[in-house]
Amino acid sequence: MQTKDYSREDLQYHQSENNYTLSIPKKFLSAKDLKVLKKNHDGSFSDADVTVRDEEHNILIITTIPIDIRLEILD
């Protein structure tokens, strides 16, 4: 398993939809290959309440609040 961290500054805010998104190039991944975790105040990680959308060339992660994200890429 591999991990990749993203900070809340990496998220794009969409005012019209009132949400934040992170777009990840798909390459050889699909949404089912990912587990999305949020970073807690104490530095630990827990399951994130996000929507993961499988698009043609990207995986789109959508959240209503800006959070630090860790992606776990499952083998």
C-alpha positions in Angstrom: 0.0 0.0 0.0 1.2 3.5 -0.9 0.1 6.8 0.7 0.0 10.3 -0.6 -0.8 13.4 1.5 -2.5 16.5 0.3 -2.9 19.7 2.4 -6.1 21.8 2.4 -4.3 24.3 0.3 -4.2 21.8 -2.6 -8.1 21.8 -2.7 -9.9 24.0 -5.2 -12.9 25.9 -3.8 -16.0 26.1 -6.0 -18.2 29.0 -4.8 -21.2 28.1 -7.0 -21.3 24.6 -5.6 -20.0 25.5 -2.1 -17.5 22.6 -2.1 -13.9 21.8 -2.4 -12.3 19.4 -4.8 -9.1 17.6 -5.4 -8.4 16.1 -8.8 -6.0 13.2 -9.1 -4.7 12.0 -12.5 -6.1 8.5 -13.0 -3.2 6.8 -14.8 -3.7 3.2 -13.6 -6.0 3.9 -10.7 -9.7 3.8 -10.2 -11.8 5.1 -7.4 -12.1 1.7 -5.9 -8.3 1.5 -5.5 -8.3 4.5 -3.0 -9.2 5.0 0.6 -9.5 8.6 1.6 -8.6 9.7 5.1 -8.7 13.1 6.9 -6.0 14.3 9.2 -7.2 15.0 12.7 -6.0 17.7 15.0 -3.8 15.3 16.9 -2.0 14.2 13.7 -3.8 10.8 13.4 -6.0 9.9 10.5 -9.6 8.7 10.2 -12.1 8.0 7.4 -13.0 11.2 5.5 -16.6 12.1 4.7 -16.0 12.8 1.0 -17.5 11.9 -2.3 -15.1 10.1 -4.7 -16.1 10.4 -8.4 -14.4 8.3 -11.1 -14.1 10.5 -14.2 -12.6 9.8 -17.6 -9.0 11.0 -16.9 -9.1 11.9 -13.2 -10.4 10.8 -9.8 -12.3 13.7 -8.2 -12.5 14.0 -4.5 -15.3 16.3 -3.2 -15.7 17.6 0.3 -17.8 20.4 1.9 -15.0 21.6 4.2 -11.3 22.1 3.6 -9.4 19.2 5.2 -5.9 17.7 5.0 -6.2 14.5 3.0 -4.3 11.2 2.9 -4.9 8.8 0.1 -4.2 5.2 0.6 -3.6 3.4 -2.7 -4.6 -0.2 -2.2 -2.6 -3.0 -3.9 
